[in-house]
Amino acid sequence: MKKIALIYAAFFLTCSVFAQQTGKVIEENTIGSKILGRSVKYTIYFPPDYDYSQRAYPVVYLLHGYTDDNTGWLQFGEINRYADKAILDGTIPPMIIVMPNGDSSWYINSYDGKEKYEDFFVKEFIPGIEQQYRIKSEKRYRGIAGLSMGGYGTMIYALKYPELFAAAAPLSAGIFGDEEMTMMPESQWSIIFAPLFGKNLKGKDRLNKAWYDNSVLSIIDKKNGADLNKVRYWIDCGDDDFLFNGNSLLHIALKKKLVKHEYRVRDGGHTWEYWRTGITDALKFIGESFHQ
């Protein structure tokens, strides 16, 4: 009997140790929005010790790409596995990672006011999440990251709301220059960008107020270096990515304004393999911002 008892004790001890090394994930939860008039889904990752402590944690808002949803970073990016490993080996501090569903909003308000995702995210989502969970609700403990459309959203939020974020890490960000927008085929414009910036627009007519208010390169051009340096930036885009040009322009624009930032170009394209192999470095960069 003693031998059996010892076996059971060892088994439960092993399970306990394993559990403390593995974070917890809620794959689907919802938050109500008066601004949007609907509920919005989100996925959330908790560090391994969340259930065993009473402390509050820093937070990273991790944004998905176009045509994806809040589960993308979990299902394809395996964010829980990468975060668990990075926390366990001390590469990143324990942190909560929140992944909202952005649909195809590009995380901004549409030109006609029918979709106000940006207002929702800033005024309802961040406050709601940080009231519900044990999160340090201060700029210096809050970061933002994302891929493709989510990389664009990352830059938009960091540029427009530098008082909210300590660091931003856009991966393969969906950033376009004026020329790319004017030359974009109608089939692509009408599906992806017309709902955001205006329908039935061609050529330079697309460069309207709605566009310039939400053009990452235009916003940088209008800001001074001191304001831009209020957020730390980590920019990462593959050399074979179709968005490489826009990310290069982003790097150049920040350099011209003497904005401190890290710019990485690795071998790869617009793929989950690229983002999976880059997310740990991005989180490490953000995590360093949480330190004194």
N, C-alpha and C positions, 0 to 999 in steps of 0.2 A: 504493500500500500504506500509506504514511504517513497519507493522508487517511482510509482505512478504519480504521486503528488509532486515530486521533484520535476518530473517530465512536464506536467501541466504548468507548474510555476515557471519553468524555463520557456515554455511555449508562449505564455501570456506576457512574460518579460520581453521576449523577442518581438511580439506583436506591438507591445507598448513602445519599444524603441523605434520600430519601423514607422509607427504612426506619428511619432514626434519628429521624424525626418521627412514626412510627406505632408504637403500642404493640403488644404481642403478647397474644393471647388463647388460652387453653386452654378450649375450650367445655365439655368434659366430662372430669372426673377423679373419682376416688373416694378416700374415706378409710374405713378399717375402724373399726367401733365395737363394743367389747365391751359397752358400756352398752346400746346399742340392739339388739345381736345381728345387725347387718347393716352393709353398706357404704352410705355416703351420698355422693351425687353433689355436685359443686361446679363452678362456673365461676370462672376467675381471669383478671384483667387485669394485665399487667405494663407499666410505663411504657416509653417508647421507648428509653431508654438502659440498660434492665436487662441486656441481653445484651452490652453494651459496657463495663460497669463492674464493679467488685468491691464496691461499697458496699451497705449494707443500707438498706431503705426503710421509711417509715411505712406503715401499713395501715389500710384501711377495710373493715369487714365490711358488705356491702350485702344487705339481706334483701328477699325477694320477697313478693308478696301472696297472698291466699287463692285457691286453685285454680291458681296458677301454679307454676313450679319454678325451679331455679337458672339456667335460660337466659332467664328473663323480662326481666331488666334488659339483657341483651345483645340479644335478639331484638327486643323492643318498645321498650326504653328507649335502645337504641343507646349504651350506656354507654361503649364503647370510643371511639366518635367524639367524644363530648362530653369525655371525659377527655383524649384526644389534643389537642384544640383548647385546652382549659384549661391543660394543661401547657405546650404550645408558646407560648402568649401570656403565660405567667407568672401566670395567675389562680390556679392551684393548684400546689403543689409536686409533683414526681414521687412517685407513690404506687402501691402495690399494692392492688387492689380484689378482694375475695374474696366470692363469691356462693354460699352453701350452699343445698342443697335442703331446705326445711323442711316439705315436704308440706302437710298441713292441721293441723299441730301447734300453731300459734300460738306456736311457739318456747318452750313451757313444758312442765313435767311434768304429765301427766294426774292426775286425782284418785285413780285406782285403781292408779297405778304401772305401767300397761301401756306407757305411752309416756313416756320420760324424756329428751325432746329438750333441755331446759334443761341437765340434767346433762351430756349429750353435748357440747353446744356449749361449755360453760365448761371442762369437765375434759378433753375429748379433742380437739375440733375446733380451738379456738384454739391449744393447745400443739402439736398435730400439724402444722398449717399453718405455724406460725412456726418450727418446727424444719426443715421441708422446704425453705422458701424463704428468701431473704435479707431478712428482716424484722426491724425494730427491735422487740424484744419488751419494750417498756416502756409503761406507761400513757400517758405523754405523747406517744407516737407511734402511738397506737391510737384509731381512731374507729369509730362504728357509725351506720348509717343504714338506712332502709327505707321501704316504702310500704304503707299499709293494714294488713294483718296484720303485715307487716314493720315498719311504724311502731310498732305495739303492741309487737312483740318488741324493737325498739330502745329503747323507754322501759322495758320490764321489765328488760332487761339493764343499762341505765345506772343504774336505781334500785336494783337488787339488788346490782350489782357495780360500784360507783363506783370501786373500786380498779383496775379494768381499762381504763376508757375516759376519754380526755381530753374527748371531745365526742360528742354524739348529735344526729342530725338526722332526726326522724320526719316523713314526708310523708303527709298524709291518714291519720293514725294511726287504727287501729281501737280507739278508746277509747269506753267506754260507762259511763254512770252507773248507779247502783242501780235507779232507776226504769225506765230503758230495758230493763234485763235482766228485771225482774219483769213488764213489759208486753209483752215480745217474744212474737210468735205461736209457738205450739208447733211448727209446721212448720219455722220458722227455728231455734229453740232446739235441737230434737232432732237436726238435721243438723250444725249448726256448733258448738254449745257443750256439748251434753250429753256428748260424749266427753271433754271437758276438765274439767267441773265436776260432773257427776253426771246420771244418766238419770232420767227420769220425775219431774222436778221442775217445780213450777208456782208462779207468783207469788213470794212472799217466801221460799219454801223454796229458791229458787235462790241466795239470798244466804247461802251457807254458808261454811265455812272455806276451802274450795278457791277460791271466788270471791274472798273478801277477801284471800287470800294473793297473788292475781294480778290484783287490780284496781289499775290504775295510780293512780286517784284516791285509793283507800284507802291505798295505800303512801305516797303523798305526804303524806296527812293525818297519818300516824303518824310521819313523819320530821321532824327539825328543819331549819331553814334552812341551818345550817352544813353538815350532811351532804349536803343536796340541792345545795348550791353546789359540790360537789367535781367535778361534771361540767358542761360548758357545753352549753346546749340551743338548737337551732334548730328551730322548729315552723312548719310550712307546711301550710295546708289551704285549698282553694278555697271561695269563697262559695256555690257551688252544690253542694257535696259533701254527700252524705247523712250523712257523719261530722262535719260542721261543728260540731254541738252538743257532741260529746265533746271535740273539740279546743279549743273555746271554754272548756269546763270545765277542761281541762288548763291553759290559759293563766291562768285565774282562780285555780286552786289554787296554781300556782307564784307568782303575784303575792302571794297572801295570805301565803306563807312567805318573801317577799322574796328569791325565787330569781332571779338574773340569767338572762335568756333572751331570745332573739329570736323574735317571733311575727309571722308573715306570713299575710295573707289576700289572695289574688290572685283575679282573675276566672277561674272555671273550675270543673269538677266532678271526679268520680272517674275520671280518664282518663289514658291514657299521654301525651297531649299536655301535660297539666298537669305530670306528673312529669318529662317530658323537659325542659320549660322551667324546671324548678326544681332539677334535680339539680346543676347547676354551682354555683349559689349555696350549696347545702347542702355540697358538697365544699369550696368556698372557705372556708366557716365552719369546717369541721373542719380544713382545712389550716392555718388561722391558729393553731389550737391546737398545731400541731407546731412553731411558731416560739418562740423564746425572747423 
